[in-house]
Amino acid sequence: MEVRRELPSPTTAVLTPVGRLTMTAAGGLTTAVEQALATGRTLVVVDLAETTFLDSSGLGALVGGLRRAREVGGDLRIARAGDQVHAVLLLTTMDRVLRPYETVDDALAAG
C-alpha cells in the first residue's frame, strides 16, 4: 500500500493511504504517522478518500496513531472516509473516537 504525504505546514501532515488498509498495509500507515510526528508535525490528518477497504488491523493503525499523536501533545484526525470505511467506523463505534470530517480542510481547521 502506498501512503502519500503532504506537508501543508511545519506542524501538519496529510497522509493518504491508497488501496486496502489491512493487516499487510497497516504497518506502512503506522510508519508514516510516526515519521510525521518525529518531524514535529503534531496534527496528522489521514485522508481516507482513496482507501477502498478497512479491516480491524487498519482500524488499529488509526487508533494507534491517534494514541501516539496525543502522547506528544498532538492529534490525529480522519477525513473523506468512503462508504465501507465509514460503515466500519459506525459498526465499531470508533466514529466517536475518530470523528470523520467531510474534507481535509475541515479536519485541519477543527479545534
Phi and psi in degrees as GROMACS dihedral restraints (atoms count N, CA, C in turn):
[ dihedral_restraints ]
;  ai    aj    ak    al  type     phi  dphi    fc
    3     4     5     6     1   -89.6    20    10
    4     5     6     7     1   140.4    20    10
    6     7     8     9     1  -122.1    20    10
    7     8     9    10     1   107.4    20    10
    9    10    11    12     1   -79.6    20    10
   10    11    12    13     1   147.7    20    10
   12    13    14    15     1  -124.4    20    10
   13    14    15    16     1   134.4    20    10
   15    16    17    18     1  -124.6    20    10
   16    17    18    19     1   142.6    20    10
   18    19    20    21     1  -123.5    20    10
   19    20    21    22     1    82.2    20    10
   21    22    23    24     1   -68.2    20    10
   22    23    24    25     1   -20.0    20    10
   24    25    26    27     1  -155.5    20    10
   25    26    27    28     1   170.8    20    10
   27    28    29    30     1   -64.4    20    10
   28    29    30    31     1   -16.0    20    10
   30    31    32    33     1  -114.7    20    10
   31    32    33    34     1     2.1    20    10
   33    34    35    36     1  -129.7    20    10
   34    35    36    37     1   150.1    20    10
   36    37    38    39     1  -137.8    20    10
   37    38    39    40     1   141.7    20    10
   39    40    41    42     1  -116.6    20    10
   40    41    42    43     1   120.1    20    10
   42    43    44    45     1  -111.2    20    10
   43    44    45    46     1   130.9    20    10
   45    46    47    48     1  -121.2    20    10
   46    47    48    49     1    99.5    20    10
   48    49    50    51     1   -73.7    20    10
   49    50    51    52     1   133.0    20    10
   51    52    53    54     1  -111.2    20    10
   52    53    54    55     1   120.1    20    10
   54    55    56    57     1   106.5    20    10
   55    56    57    58     1  -145.1    20    10
   57    58    59    60     1   -91.6    20    10
   58    59    60    61     1   125.2    20    10
   60    61    62    63     1   -98.0    20    10
   61    62    63    64     1    87.7    20    10
   63    64    65    66     1  -123.2    20    10
   64    65    66    67     1  -171.5    20    10
   66    67    68    69     1   -55.0    20    10
   67    68    69    70     1   -39.5    20    10
   69    70    71    72     1   -75.4    20    10
   70    71    72    73     1   -18.9    20    10
   72    73    74    75     1  -108.4    20    10
   73    74    75    76     1   -14.4    20    10
   75    76    77    78     1   -59.7    20    10
   76    77    78    79     1   -35.6    20    10
   78    79    80    81     1   -61.7    20    10
   79    80    81    82     1   -34.2    20    10
   81    82    83    84     1   -65.1    20    10
   82    83    84    85     1   -39.5    20    10
   84    85    86    87     1   -69.0    20    10
   85    86    87    88     1   -42.6    20    10
   87    88    89    90     1   -57.9    20    10
   88    89    90    91     1   -44.9    20    10
   90    91    92    93     1   -62.4    20    10
   91    92    93    94     1   -43.5    20    10
   93    94    95    96     1   -63.4    20    10
   94    95    96    97     1   -40.3    20    10
   96    97    98    99     1   -64.9    20    10
   97    98    99   100     1   -46.7    20    10
   99   100   101   102     1   -59.0    20    10
  100   101   102   103     1   -43.0    20    10
  102   103   104   105     1   -63.7    20    10
  103   104   105   106     1   -41.6    20    10
  105   106   107   108     1   -62.4    20    10
  106   107   108   109     1   -45.8    20    10
  108   109   110   111     1   -65.4    20    10
  109   110   111   112     1   -36.8    20    10
  111   112   113   114     1   -65.9    20    10
  112   113   114   115     1   -22.5    20    10
  114   115   116   117     1   -96.4    20    10
  115   116   117   118     1    14.4    20    10
  117   118   119   120     1    87.2    20    10
  118   119   120   121     1     8.3    20    10
  120   121   122   123     1   -87.1    20    10
  121   122   123   124     1   101.9    20    10
  123   124   125   126     1   -89.6    20    10
  124   125   126   127     1   -11.8    20    10
  126   127   128   129     1  -112.9    20    10
  127   128   129   130     1   114.9    20    10
  129   130   131   132     1  -114.8    20    10
  130   131   132   133     1   123.9    20    10
  132   133   134   135     1  -108.4    20    10
  133   134   135   136     1   126.3    20    10
  135   136   137   138     1  -100.5    20    10
  136   137   138   139     1   111.3    20    10
  138   139   140   141     1   -86.5    20    10
  139   140   141   142     1   110.1    20    10
  141   142   143   144     1   -96.3    20    10
  142   143   144   145     1    14.8    20    10
  144   145   146   147     1   -61.2    20    10
  145   146   147   148     1   -30.4    20    10
  147   148   149   150     1  -105.8    20    10
  148   149   150   151     1    12.4    20    10
  150   151   152   153     1   -91.4    20    10
  151   152   153   154     1   113.9    20    10
  153   154   155   156     1   -88.8    20    10
  154   155   156   157     1   -17.5    20    10
  156   157   158   159     1  -156.0    20    10
  157   158   159   160     1   140.5    20    10
  159   160   161   162     1  -131.6    20    10
  160   161   162   163     1   127.4    20    10
  162   163   164   165     1  -113.7    20    10
  163   164   165   166     1  -171.9    20    10
  165   166   167   168     1   -64.1    20    10
  166   167   168   169     1   -32.4    20    10
  168   169   170   171     1   -68.3    20    10
  169   170   171   172     1   -40.7    20    10
  171   172   173   174     1   -64.7    20    10
  172   173   174   175     1   -41.4    20    10
  174   175   176   177     1   -62.5    20    10
  175   176   177   178     1   -40.4    20    10
  177   178   179   180     1   -61.7    20    10
  178   179   180   181     1   -37.7    20    10
  180   181   182   183     1   -64.8    20    10
  181   182   183   184     1   -39.0    20    10
  183   184   185   186     1   -66.1    20    10
  184   185   186   187     1   -45.9    20    10
  186   187   188   189     1   -66.6    20    10
  187   188   189   190     1   -40.1    20    10
  189   190   191   192     1   -62.5    20    10
  190   191   192   193     1   -39.5    20    10
  192   193   194   195     1   -64.9    20    10
  193   194   195   196     1   -40.0    20    10
  195   196   197   198     1   -61.8    20    10
  196   197   198   199     1   -46.6    20    10
  198   199   200   201     1   -60.8    20    10
  199   200   201   202     1   -45.5    20    10
  201   202   203   204     1   -64.2    20    10
  202   203   204   205     1   -42.6    20    10
  204   205   206   207     1   -61.4    20    10
  205   206   207   208     1   -41.9    20    10
  207   208   209   210     1   -68.7    20    10
  208   209   210   211     1   -30.3    20    10
  210   211   212   213     1   -62.3    20    10
  211   212   213   214     1   -28.9    20    10
  213   214   215   216     1  -101.7    20    10
  214   215   216   217     1    16.5    20    10
  216   217   218   219     1    81.8    20    10
  217   218   219   220     1    18.1    20    10
  219   220   221   222     1  -114.3    20    10
  220   221   222   223     1  -156.1    20    10
  222   223   224   225     1  -154.0    20    10
  223   224   225   226     1   151.9    20    10
  225   226   227   228     1  -121.2    20    10
  226   227   228   229     1   129.4    20    10
  228   229   230   231     1  -126.6    20    10
  229   230   231   232     1   153.1    20    10
  231   232   233   234     1  -114.9    20    10
  232   233   234   235     1   150.0    20    10
  234   235   236   237     1  -142.0    20    10
  235   236   237   238     1   154.6    20    10
  237   238   239   240     1    55.9    20    10
  238   239   240   241     1    43.8    20    10
  240   241   242   243     1   -69.7    20    10
  241   242   243   244     1   131.3    20    10
  243   244   245   246     1   -74.4    20    10
  244   245   246   247     1   180.0    20    10
  246   247   248   249     1   -59.5    20    10
  247   248   249   250     1   -46.9    20    10
  249   250   251   252     1   -65.8    20    10
  250   251   252   253     1   -44.8    20    10
  252   253   254   255     1   -63.7    20    10
  253   254   255   256     1   -43.7    20    10
  255   256   257   258     1   -62.6    20    10
  256   257   258   259     1   -39.8    20    10
  258   259   260   261     1   -62.1    20    10
  259   260   261   262     1   -41.7    20    10
  261   262   263   264     1   -62.4    20    10
  262   263   264   265     1   -43.7    20    10
  264   265   266   267     1   -60.9    20    10
  265   266   267   268     1   -41.6    20    10
  267   268   269   270     1   -68.9    20    10
  268   269   270   271     1   -45.9    20    10
  270   271   272   273     1   -62.7    20    10
  271   272   273   274     1   -32.6    20    10
  273   274   275   276     1   -94.6    20    10
  274   275   276   277     1    -1.1    20    10
  276   277   278   279     1    58.2    20    10
  277   278   279   280     1    18.1    20    10
  279   280   281   282     1   -73.8    20    10
  280   281   282   283     1   -11.1    20    10
  282   283   284   285     1   -64.3    20    10
  283   284   285   286     1   -17.1    20    10
  285   286   287   288     1   -78.1    20    10
  286   287   288   289     1   -27.7    20    10
  288   289   290   291     1   -93.7    20    10
  289   290   291   292     1   -44.3    20    10
  291   292   293   294     1  -109.7    20    10
  292   293   294   295     1    78.1    20    10
  294   295   296   297     1   -63.7    20    10
  295   296   297   298     1   119.4    20    10
  297   298   299   300     1   -78.0    20    10
  298   299   300   301     1   135.1    20    10
  300   301   302   303     1  -101.0    20    10
  301   302   303   304     1   150.2    20    10
  303   304   305   306     1   -65.4    20    10
  304   305   306   307     1   -40.5    20    10
  306   307   308   309     1  -132.6    20    10
  307   308   309   310     1   162.4    20    10
  309   310   311   312     1   -63.7    20    10
  310   311   312   313     1   -40.7    20    10
  312   313   314   315     1   -60.6    20    10
  313   314   315   316     1   -39.4    20    10
  315   316   317   318     1   -62.4    20    10
  316   317   318   319     1   -41.8    20    10
  318   319   320   321     1   -66.1    20    10
  319   320   321   322     1   -40.0    20    10
  321   322   323   324     1   -66.8    20    10
  322   323   324   325     1   -35.5    20    10
  324   325   326   327     1   -85.9    20    10
  325   326   327   328     1   -17.7    20    10
  327   328   329   330     1   -62.4    20    10
  328   329   330   331     1   142.1    20    10
